[in-house]
């Protein structure tokens, strides 16, 4: 089930994913200007260059999935996702 997959995503999983992005040169860590204990994540030029490709991919996925729904179904989906999002 979907909820089981979501709950498997842990802080350790997030840490590893971010570390991989840093090692691969897509993200850099910088100290926060106010709180030196905080590290902010920023996309590198390498990551920024990928944005158009990622955006095009996402648009294609949306067209293939949501595009097959009627306007009423799309509206219902939007309402349900908004309701779920409010609970997070």
Residue pairs with C-beta under 8 A, 6 or more apart in sequence:
18 27
18 41
21 27
21 47
22 28
22 29
25 44
25 46
26 43
26 44
26 46
26 47
26 50
27 41
27 42
27 43
27 44
27 47
28 41
28 42
28 44
29 39
29 40
29 41
29 42
30 39
30 40
30 42
31 38
31 39
31 40
32 38
32 39
32 40
66 74
66 77
69 77
